[in-house]
Amino acid sequence: MADYVWHERHRFANHTVLEVGAVLAKADVHSHVILSDVSTILPVIRSGLALNQLQESAKICVRELMWGEMETSRSVDRLVHDIEVQGRTIDYILGSDTFYDPVDFEKLLMVVSYIIHRHQPSCKFITAYQERSAKRSIQYLLDKWMLRCRLIPKESFDFDEYRFLNYDDEDNEGMQQDKDDVTPVRVDAGTLSSVFLLEISAKI
């Protein structure tokens, strides 16, 4: 997800971006960014902003958003109302691994559908999705909420999966640690091959 957003950074410039689950925690100063999650996670988001030498401002908002709720202070309809009062629209929704617990699948897609069908028809939801079970599918929920989905090819944003592949200790000997001594995140090939980047939009 981070690689895609960086590769497509000019696409998000001067647009309003809603992050569900506070996927990146590093805002682009050229965009309006709403970092959303449940209330208990908001302090973590603010700490992430501080680590990146950022703070809440007219362009960076940290806000509670409860998927599936309506007509409350933390629901999507209130969020949309507040955005429209400011004369703006939500142009993109970003989320990483948001389809984790099946209990939340429809709640999340309700939020996405409301924004697209009641607020901004051209809005796109871009999410990293890991297929954890062949029995799980969101297609019936996409149909129910009048949404469609397309796969974003990894090669379209120059994704280099070899940077993330796990190697055994012998292969790691002599490998230089990443810049600034940051330990790289490594996963096995099977896990990485089950992760896809999706773009969800209005069903025409």
N, C-alpha and C positions, 0 to 999 in steps of 0.2 A: 504494500500500500504506500509506504513512504517513498519508494522508488518511483512509483507512478505519479504521485503528487508532485515530486520534484521535477520529473521529466515534463509534466504538463503544467508547471507552475504558472506559465503565462495565461493559460486557459482560465485560471481562477482569479487572476488579477482584476480588481475593481468589481468583484462580485461578492455576494453574501453567501457564506459557506456555513452550514450547520454540521457540526461534528456530533454524532450520536455515539456515546461511549468514549468521548474525548480521545479519538484515535491517535492523533499526532502530538498534541500538546505543544507544538511549536507553530505559532501563528505566522502567517504571511502579512507583513505590514501593509501590503497593497490590497488586501482583501478585508471585508468585514467578516469576522469569525465568531460564531456562537459555539462555545464548548459546553456540551450538555451531558448530564449523567444523573444518577440518583443523588440525593442530598449528602449521603455519607462519603461520596467520592469527591465532592466539590473541593474540600480542602486539599486533596491530593492533586487535583487539577491546578489549583492556585500555586501549589508548591512547584509543580512542573513549569509553570510560567516563570516563576521566580528563578529557577535554575537556568532558564533560557534568557534571563534578564529582560523579561516582559512583565507587564502588569495589565490589569483590566483598564479599559479605556473606551472611547467612543467606537473603536474598531475591534476591540476584543471583549467579549462578554462571556462570563461564566454563569450558567443557569441550570437550575433543576428542570428535568424533563422526564415525566413518567409516561412510558409507552402504554397505550391502551386507555388512558384517562381522557375524559372530556369535561369541559366546564369546571375546571379547577384552576388554581393559580399556577399549577405545574403541568398543565396539559398542552397539547399541541395547538388547540384552537386559541388559547390565550397567547401562546408564543407567536402565532401567525398574526393575531390582532396587534400585538405590540410592534412587530416588524412593519406591518402596513402603516401604523400610525407614524412611523419614522420615514415613510415614503420609500421603503425598500421592499425587495422580494428575496425569498430564499432561492438561490439559483442552483446550488449543489448541496447534497447531503453526503457526508463521508462517514464510513463506519468500518472498523476492522474486526473480523471475527464476531460480528453481532448475532449471527445465527448459530449460537452455541447451545442454548437451552430451548428445546422445542416448545416449551410453554410460552416463550416470548416471541416466537416467530410471527404470529398473527398480530400481536400488539405492535411490533415494530413496523410491519407492513401497513398497518392502519395509519400510523404516523406518516409514513411515506406517501400513502395514497391521499391522505387529507391534504398534505402540502401540495401535491401535484394537481389533484382534481378540484380543490377549493381555493387554491392560492396562486400557484405558478405552474402552468401546464408544461413548460419546457424544462422544469427542474429534473435533474438526474441524481439518482442515488448510486454512489460508487462504493462497493464493499468488497472486502476480502472474505472469501467463503471457503471453509475447509469441509470437505465431504468426509464425515466421520462414520457414516453408515449408508449403505446402498438403499436402506429402507426409508431414509429421510428424503423428503422432497418438498420444495416450496412452490412447485408449479401450480398446485390446486389453489394455494393462497394468492398467488399472482393473478390467476384467473378471477378469483372472487373479488379482489380489490382493483380489477381492471388495470393491471400492470403487466409489463413485458420485461424480459431479461435477455441480455446478450453477453457473451463472453468477451472479455477484453484480452486479446492475445498477449502473452508475456513479451514476445518479441517486438510488439508495437511500442514498448517503452524501454527497450534495451535492457530487460531484466537479466542479470547474470546470476543464475541459481548456484553456480559453483562457489560463490562467495559465502554461501550459507550451508553448504554441505558439510556433514560431520566426517572427520577423518580419524583413523585410529592413532594411537600415540606414536607409532613408528613413522607414519606419514607426516605427523606434525613436527618431527624433529627437524630443526633448521628453518622452520617457517617463522617469518618475522611477525611479531605482534602488530596489530593495527596501530595506526597513528594515535599518539597521546596515550599509549598503553591501555586502550579500551579493549576489553576482552570481547571478541566477536561472538555473535550468536550463531550456534551451529545446530543443524537439524539433520536427520537422516533423509536419504533420497525419497523414501516412501512417503514420509510426512509431507515433504515439499511438493511432491507430485499430486497430492490430494488438495492443494490450496489453489483456488481460482480467484480471479478478479472479475467481478460482475458489474454491469451497468444496468440499473433498473429504471424504467421510465414509463410514461403513460402508454397504455395499450391503445393502438389506433384501430 
